Amino acid sequence: MWREDDNLLDMLIAAKEVLQFSIDLTWEGFRQSSLHQHAIAKALENIGEAARKISDETNAAHQKIPWPHIIALRHRIAHDYFHLDLVRMWQIVKEDVPALIAIVEPLIPPEEL
């Protein structure tokens, strides 16, 4: 697998971690749990870090992926963590991450045996 596939795979793995961390989690549970907030924020940051490394060619070929927003979220988490909007993060968990998985998953080539 070449590096571009690795970056897409890193995005997919981190996105699936977000979903795993939020299984059976309600908004109220998320709002009250710094453990879940930190875990989900780190996984979202990892998505953005991998997205930042995607080539311009891949970026242009997959314009349905909101690359600038994903990368901006990574920067926000990394540099302004204590001022994150938890309501927006929850919306990202429930809406944006599943949509991202649906787009990225088909782009990952199958593993060679």
Secondary structure as UniProt FT lines:
FT   HELIX           3..21
FT   TURN            22..24
FT   HELIX           27..32
FT   HELIX           34..52
FT   HELIX           56..61
FT   TURN            62..64
FT   HELIX           67..79
FT   HELIX           81..83
FT   HELIX           86..91
FT   HELIX           92..96
FT   HELIX           97..104
FT   HELIX           105..107
//
